[in-house]
Amino acid sequence: MKEPIVIPLIKESLLAFVKNSVGSNTFRNFYAEVNGERKDITQDGFRSCAVFISSILLQFSLIKEGHTTVEGVVRDIEKNGWYKIDKPKAGCILIWKPEKFDESIQLWIQHAGFYIGDDQAISNSEKIRTPQIRHWTYDDTKKITAMYWHDRLND
């Protein structure tokens, strides 16, 4: 008997991974040693969007390593065949404009997620601390600064 020919459907599978992650605690904690001290650098899910994105992209070999910052994700995707697009497509990566988080130390936080179609995105919620579905522009309150696409998502 002949073995079946199996061709992975990357975009469909990636979107399933993203949608199935909603409410999951999987991406909530990432530990590192910082100046000799053990820390959860994602702050129990408060800053987990980069871990969420890079973990899924790694599953499909669409980047080379995991990341804990959006800046690290962007550097990796740009080196690995992702490019900017003008209109969102289901499966693309969204990068939102950085927002001031702490006025006293001038800390700005960047945010990223996946566009899933129908004006919806999934990204980590800093309030709920797990991936959540939301309007892709946060109901016109957050500006998208970049959208990235990879040709391996063309089904």
BAFI-169524 format. One line per 5 residues: for each residue x, y negated, z negated of N, C-alpha, C. Coordinates in pm, 1 decimal. Example, Ala and Ser with C-alpha at 12.3 -4.5 7.8 and 13.67 -1.06 7.14 Angstrom:
1319.0/569.0/-780.0/1230.0/450.0/-780.0/1320.0/330.0/-780.0 | 1285.0/225.0/-708.0/1367.0/106.0/-714.0/1290.0/-3.0/-787.0 .
//
This chain:
83.8/118.1/0.0/0.0/0.0/0.0/88.3/-124.4/0.0 | 51.9/-220.6/79.5/126.7/-344.0/95.6/93.6/-442.4/-17.9 | 197.3/-508.7/-68.4/174.8/-610.0/-172.6/105.7/-731.5/-111.8 | 15.6/-794.5/-188.6/-52.5/-913.6/-136.2/44.5/-1030.8/-121.4 | 16.5/-1116.4/-28.1/94.7/-1239.1/-11.1/31.1/-1345.2/-100.5 .
108.6/-1393.9/-195.1/58.1/-1490.9/-292.0/126.0/-1624.5/-266.5 | 45.6/-1725.9/-242.2/97.9/-1860.9/-220.8/40.0/-1951.0/-329.8 | 125.2/-1997.8/-422.4/74.8/-2082.7/-530.2/12.5/-2212.2/-475.9 | -97.9/-2251.4/-532.9/-162.4/-2378.9/-500.5/-122.1/-2477.5/-609.9 | -15.3/-2550.7/-582.7/47.1/-2635.3/-684.6/-48.6/-2743.1/-735.1 .
-109.0/-2818.5/-645.3/-195.8/-2929.2/-687.8/-313.5/-2877.5/-769.7 | -380.1/-2774.7/-721.1/-495.7/-2720.3/-791.6/-456.1/-2667.2/-929.6 | -342.8/-2600.4/-935.9/-295.6/-2545.1/-1062.6/-252.4/-2655.6/-1158.3 | -179.6/-2756.4/-1107.2/-137.1/-2868.5/-1190.6/-259.2/-2939.8/-1249.4 | -359.7/-2966.3/-1166.9/-480.3/-3033.1/-1216.5/-551.3/-2948.4/-1321.8 .
-551.1/-2816.2/-1305.6/-611.1/-2729.1/-1407.0/-533.8/-2738.4/-1538.9 | -399.9/-2736.5/-1532.0/-317.5/-2751.7/-1652.8/-350.6/-2883.8/-1722.1 | -356.3/-2991.3/-1644.2/-382.5/-3124.4/-1700.8/-520.4/-3128.3/-1766.9 | -622.4/-3083.5/-1695.5/-759.4/-3087.5/-1749.6/-774.2/-2996.6/-1871.9 | -709.3/-2880.9/-1868.4/-718.0/-2788.4/-1981.5/-640.4/-2836.1/-2104.2 .
-558.2/-2937.6/-2088.2/-480.5/-2989.9/-2200.9/-560.7/-3085.3/-2289.5 | -674.4/-3131.6/-2241.9/-752.5/-3229.4/-2318.0/-783.4/-3173.7/-2457.3 | -747.6/-3251.6/-2558.1/-770.8/-3214.1/-2697.1/-666.6/-3121.1/-2756.0 | -568.5/-3079.0/-2677.1/-466.9/-2985.2/-2724.1/-361.6/-3054.6/-2810.0 | -320.7/-2987.6/-2917.4/-212.7/-3037.2/-3002.9/-74.7/-2996.5/-2951.9 .
-68.9/-2927.4/-2839.3/56.2/-2872.4/-2787.0/166.5/-2977.0/-2773.0 | 132.6/-3097.4/-2734.3/232.9/-3199.5/-2702.6/254.4/-3299.2/-2818.0 | 198.4/-3270.3/-2933.1/191.8/-3365.1/-3043.8/325.7/-3391.5/-3112.5 | 411.2/-3290.5/-3122.1/535.2/-3306.4/-3199.4/657.7/-3268.3/-3117.7 | 760.7/-3349.7/-3130.4/890.3/-3321.0/-3069.6/996.2/-3368.0/-3168.7 .
1077.7/-3273.5/-3215.2/1173.3/-3303.1/-3321.1/1313.7/-3323.2/-3264.8 | 1385.3/-3414.4/-3328.6/1524.5/-3441.4/-3291.3/1599.9/-3483.7/-3416.3 | 1729.7/-3469.7/-3407.9/1813.0/-3522.1/-3514.7/1856.0/-3662.1/-3472.4 | 1823.4/-3758.9/-3554.9/1855.1/-3898.5/-3527.0/1942.4/-3949.7/-3640.4 | 2067.0/-3984.0/-3607.9/2163.0/-4029.3/-3708.2/2169.4/-3933.9/-3827.3 .
2171.6/-3804.0/-3797.6/2184.5/-3702.4/-3900.8/2055.8/-3668.2/-3974.0 | 1945.6/-3729.3/-3935.9/1817.4/-3705.6/-4002.4/1717.7/-3642.9/-3904.9 | 1644.9/-3539.5/-3948.8/1543.5/-3472.5/-3867.3/1418.9/-3560.1/-3860.9 | 1372.8/-3588.0/-3736.8/1255.4/-3674.0/-3719.2/1165.1/-3619.6/-3610.2 | 1036.2/-3642.1/-3626.6/939.2/-3616.1/-3520.2/936.2/-3744.2/-3436.6 .
1008.2/-3743.8/-3326.4/1022.4/-3867.9/-3249.5/897.5/-3904.2/-3169.4 | 800.5/-3814.7/-3165.8/672.9/-3848.9/-3101.5/570.5/-3897.6/-3203.9 | 612.1/-3905.4/-3328.8/530.5/-3960.8/-3438.2/393.9/-3892.3/-3447.8 | 396.8/-3758.3/-3454.1/276.1/-3676.9/-3468.4/172.4/-3708.8/-3360.9 | 219.8/-3725.3/-3237.9/129.5/-3746.1/-3124.7/104.9/-3890.3/-3087.9 .
152.1/-3983.1/-3169.2/130.1/-4124.6/-3138.4/202.5/-4165.4/-3010.7 | 321.9/-4110.2/-2988.1/401.7/-4145.6/-2870.5/434.4/-4021.6/-2788.4 | 332.2/-3946.8/-2747.7/354.6/-3818.2/-2681.8/326.2/-3816.1/-2532.3 | 297.5/-3928.8/-2470.3/259.2/-3923.1/-2328.4/371.6/-3868.1/-2240.8 | 495.1/-3903.1/-2268.3/606.8/-3854.8/-2186.0/628.4/-3704.8/-2205.0 .
610.3/-3656.2/-2326.7/622.7/-3512.7/-2352.6/512.1/-3439.1/-2277.6 | 390.7/-3491.6/-2282.1/276.7/-3433.3/-2211.0/305.2/-3423.7/-2060.9 | 342.2/-3536.3/-2000.6/366.8/-3539.7/-1855.2/482.2/-3448.5/-1815.7 | 595.3/-3464.0/-1883.7/713.4/-3388.0/-1841.9/696.1/-3238.7/-1866.9 | 624.1/-3199.0/-1970.5/601.3/-3056.7/-1995.7/524.2/-2992.7/-1880.6 .
422.8/-3061.3/-1833.3/344.4/-3006.9/-1721.9/425.6/-3007.0/-1592.5 | 496.3/-3114.6/-1565.6/577.6/-3120.2/-1443.3/685.8/-3012.5/-1442.2 | 741.6/-2982.8/-1558.2/842.5/-2876.1/-1566.9/783.3/-2739.9/-1531.3 | 659.1/-2715.5/-1568.1/594.1/-2588.4/-1537.4/592.9/-2560.3/-1386.5 | 589.3/-2667.3/-1308.2/581.3/-2653.4/-1163.0/712.1/-2690.6/-1092.9 .
819.2/-2701.9/-1169.7/952.8/-2736.4/-1117.2/948.6/-2865.9/-1036.5 | 870.1/-2962.7/-1083.9/859.9/-3092.2/-1015.9/952.0/-3197.6/-1076.6 | 1019.5/-3162.2/-1186.6/1126.3/-3242.5/-1246.3/1229.7/-3145.0/-1300.8 | 1340.9/-3198.8/-1351.3/1450.8/-3113.5/-1396.3/1453.9/-3089.3/-1546.9 | 1396.7/-3180.7/-1628.6/1403.1/-3163.4/-1773.5/1287.0/-3234.1/-1842.5 .
1266.0/-3200.2/-1969.5/1162.0/-3264.7/-2048.0/1206.9/-3401.3/-2096.8 | 1109.9/-3485.6/-2128.3/1142.5/-3622.6/-2170.5/1052.7/-3667.5/-2284.6 | 1104.5/-3760.2/-2363.0/1026.9/-3818.9/-2472.0/998.0/-3966.4/-2447.9 | 1043.7/-4019.6/-2334.8/1013.2/-4158.8/-2300.1/962.2/-4165.6/-2156.4 | 877.8/-4263.0/-2131.0/826.9/-4283.7/-1995.2/942.1/-4320.5/-1901.9 .
1036.4/-4398.3/-1951.9/1151.4/-4436.9/-1870.4/1227.8/-4313.6/-1822.1 | 1245.1/-4214.9/-1910.3/1311.4/-4090.7/-1872.1/1232.7/-4012.6/-1767.7 | 1100.1/-4009.2/-1783.6/1015.5/-3942.3/-1684.7/1031.0/-4009.6/-1549.1 | 1023.9/-4141.8/-1545.9/1032.1/-4215.4/-1419.3/1167.0/-4190.2/-1351.4 | 1276.5/-4194.2/-1426.2/1408.2/-4166.9/-1366.4/1411.3/-4026.9/-1304.5 .
1356.2/-3929.6/-1376.7/1358.6/-3791.0/-1329.7/1269.3/-3771.5/-1206.7 | 1149.2/-3826.5/-1208.2/1062.1/-3806.3/-1091.8/1118.9/-3873.5/-967.7 | 1177.3/-3990.9/-986.0/1234.8/-4060.8/-869.7/1353.1/-3984.2/-810.6 | 1424.6/-3908.1/-892.1/1536.7/-3827.6/-843.1/1490.8/-3696.3/-780.8 | 1364.8/-3659.9/-802.7/1318.3/-3527.6/-762.5/1200.5/-3529.1/-666.2 .
1202.3/-3624.6/-574.1/1107.6/-3621.8/-463.5/976.6/-3694.9/-483.0 | 954.9/-3754.5/-599.1/833.7/-3834.2/-620.9/855.5/-3972.0/-561.1 | 749.1/-4029.4/-506.1/759.5/-4163.7/-448.5/631.6/-4241.3/-478.5 | 643.7/-4373.4/-473.2/530.6/-4460.1/-505.5/427.1/-4457.6/-393.4 | 300.4/-4461.7/-435.3/188.9/-4470.5/-341.6/102.4/-4589.8/-380.7 .
19.4/-4635.5/-286.4/-63.7/-4753.2/-310.8/-203.0/-4721.1/-363.4 | -253.3/-4603.4/-331.6/-388.4/-4564.3/-374.7/-379.9/-4433.6/-451.6 | -457.2/-4421.1/-558.4/-447.7/-4299.2/-638.7/-500.4/-4176.4/-566.1 | -434.2/-4063.2/-592.4/-477.1/-3933.1/-543.0/-480.0/-3840.7/-664.2 | -575.6/-3749.0/-666.5/-581.4/-3653.3/-776.8/-448.9/-3579.0/-787.5 .
-388.9/-3584.9/-904.2/-259.5/-3521.8/-928.8/-144.6/-3619.8/-938.0 | -166.0/-3745.3/-897.9/-55.9/-3841.6/-903.6/-30.2/-3885.2/-1048.5 | 88.8/-3935.5/-1069.8/128.2/-3987.3/-1200.7/100.0/-4136.8/-1203.7 | 37.1/-4181.2/-1311.0/8.4/-4323.5/-1331.4/101.9/-4379.0/-1437.5 | 155.1/-4497.8/-1410.8/236.1/-4569.5/-1509.0/164.4/-4701.3/-1536.2 .
128.1/-4723.3/-1662.3/59.8/-4847.2/-1698.7/161.1/-4950.9/-1744.6 | 122.2/-5076.6/-1732.0/207.0/-5188.9/-1772.3/241.7/-5176.3/-1921.1 | 369.1/-5200.6/-1955.9/407.6/-5194.3/-2097.6/326.8/-5294.7/-2180.6 | 297.4/-5254.0/-2303.8/224.8/-5341.3/-2395.8/308.1/-5364.1/-2519.9 | 294.5/-5482.7/-2576.6/367.2/-5515.5/-2698.6/306.1/-5435.8/-2812.2 .
390.7/-5361.1/-2882.2/344.3/-5276.3/-2991.0/374.2/-5338.8/-3126.7 | 492.3/-5395.9/-3139.8/531.9/-5453.7/-3268.4/592.9/-5591.1/-3244.4 | 516.9/-5692.8/-3277.7/559.5/-5832.2/-3255.9/688.0/-5864.0/-3332.4 | 702.4/-5810.8/-3453.3/816.5/-5847.8/-3537.9/950.5/-5802.9/-3479.4 | 951.0/-5691.8/-3406.0/1077.4/-5645.2/-3347.9/1075.3/-5646.5/-3195.6 .
971.5/-5708.5/-3138.5/958.0/-5718.6/-2993.4/963.6/-5580.7/-2926.5 | 889.0/-5484.5/-2982.4/884.3/-5349.7/-2927.9/771.3/-5338.6/-2826.4 | 807.1/-5297.4/-2704.8/711.0/-5276.3/-2597.7/701.3/-5127.5/-2571.1 | 580.0/-5078.6/-2548.1/560.2/-4936.3/-2521.4/496.6/-4918.9/-2384.5 | 557.4/-4829.1/-2307.6/504.7/-4796.2/-2175.4/420.9/-4669.4/-2187.6 .
324.6/-4653.2/-2098.7/233.2/-4539.6/-2106.7/218.6/-4475.9/-1969.3 | 199.1/-4342.2/-1967.7/186.0/-4268.7/-1842.2/81.0/-4158.8/-1857.7 | 24.5/-4119.1/-1744.0/-73.9/-4011.4/-1742.9/-92.4/-3959.3/-1601.9 | -190.7/-3872.8/-1585.4/-222.5/-3814.3/-1455.2/-357.5/-3865.8/-1408.3 | -366.1/-3900.8/-1280.5/-494.6/-3934.5/-1219.2/-560.2/-3802.9/-1178.6 .
-689.4/-3784.2/-1215.5/-756.4/-3657.6/-1183.6/-871.0/-3675.1/-1084.4 | -890.3/-3796.4/-1032.9/-996.4/-3822.4/-936.4/-1116.4/-3888.9/-1000.9 | -1206.5/-3940.4/-916.6/-1330.8/-4004.0/-962.9/-1306.3/-4112.4/-1067.9 | -1202.9/-4194.1/-1048.4/-1167.2/-4303.5/-1139.5/-1132.3/-4256.9/-1280.4 | -1089.6/-4131.8/-1295.4/-1056.3/-4075.0/-1425.7/-907.4/-4041.6/-1433.3 .
-853.7/-4054.3/-1554.2/-715.0/-4017.2/-1581.4/-712.0/-3937.6/-1711.1 | -605.4/-3860.8/-1727.4/-581.3/-3793.1/-1854.5/-443.5/-3836.9/-1900.6 | -440.9/-3889.3/-2021.7/-315.3/-3929.7/-2083.7/-329.1/-3909.4/-2234.0 | -216.7/-3913.5/-2301.3/-218.9/-3895.5/-2445.5/-281.0/-4017.7/-2512.8 | -371.1/-3994.1/-2604.4/-433.5/-4102.0/-2680.8/-353.2/-4126.7/-2806.9 .
-308.7/-4250.0/-2826.9/-234.1/-4279.8/-2949.5/-325.1/-4277.3/-3071.7 | -455.3/-4294.6/-3054.0/-549.1/-4289.7/-3167.5/-581.7/-4145.2/-3205.2 | -619.9/-4064.1/-3107.6/-658.7/-3925.2/-3133.6/-535.3/-3835.0/-3137.4 | -428.7/-3878.8/-3070.2/-298.2/-3811.5/-3068.2/-296.3/-3681.0/-2991.4 | -387.6/-3671.2/-2894.6/-390.3/-3558.5/-2801.8/-429.5/-3613.6/-2664.6 .
-405.9/-3537.8/-2557.4/-449.6/-3583.9/-2424.9/-602.2/-3600.0/-2419.9 | -646.0/-3708.0/-2356.2/-788.7/-3740.1/-2345.7/-820.7/-3789.7/-2205.4 | -946.0/-3770.1/-2163.0/-993.5/-3824.8/-2035.4/-1038.8/-3967.7/-2060.0 | -1004.7/-4055.8/-1967.0/-1044.8/-4196.8/-1977.4/-1056.3/-4255.5/-1837.4 | -1113.9/-4373.3/-1828.5/-1113.9/-4444.8/-1700.5/-968.6/-4476.4/-1667.0 .
-931.3/-4462.6/-1542.5/-790.6/-4475.5/-1504.8/-732.4/-4614.7/-1527.5 | -817.5/-4717.1/-1539.6/-767.8/-4851.6/-1572.7/-810.1/-4893.4/-1713.5 | -850.4/-4795.1/-1793.3/-902.7/-4825.3/-1927.5/-1012.7/-4929.5/-1915.8 | -1104.7/-4907.3/-1821.5/-1215.4/-5000.3/-1794.1/-1163.8/-5140.9/-1765.4 | -1062.7/-5147.8/-1679.6/-1001.6/-5273.7/-1635.2/-930.6/-5351.1/-1745.4 .
-885.2/-5282.5/-1850.7/-811.5/-5351.7/-1956.6/-660.8/-5327.4/-1948.4 | -618.6/-5226.9/-1869.5/-475.7/-5199.6/-1853.7/-441.1/-5196.3/-1705.7 | -330.4/-5261.4/-1672.8/-286.1/-5269.7/-1534.0/-192.7/-5152.4/-1501.7 | -216.2/-5093.3/-1385.6/-127.8/-4987.7/-1334.6/-8.6/-5056.3/-1267.7 | 112.4/-5017.9/-1306.0/230.9/-5077.0/-1242.6/289.6/-4986.1/-1135.4 .
259.4/-4856.0/-1142.1/310.4/-4763.8/-1039.7/226.6/-4636.5/-1038.4 | 216.3/-4579.1/-919.0/155.0/-4448.3/-898.6/254.2/-4366.8/-818.2 | 279.4/-4243.7/-861.5/378.8/-4158.9/-796.0/314.6/-4031.8/-742.4 | 363.1/-3988.6/-627.2/313.8/-3869.2/-559.4/430.4/-3781.0/-517.0 | 405.6/-3651.8/-512.7/505.4/-3555.7/-464.3/440.7/-3473.9/-352.0 .
512.5/-3454.7/-243.8/455.5/-3383.0/-128.6/423.4/-3237.4/-158.3 | 480.4/-3178.4/-264.1/443.9/-3041.1/-299.5/299.8/-3032.9/-349.5 | 236.9/-3148.0/-376.1/97.4/-3149.6/-418.2/1.1/-3151.1/-300.4 | 54.3/-3159.5/-179.9/-30.9/-3155.1/-60.5/-76.5/-3011.6/-37.5 | -203.0/-2986.2/-62.9/-256.7/-2850.6/-40.7/-311.0/-2840.5/100.8 .
//
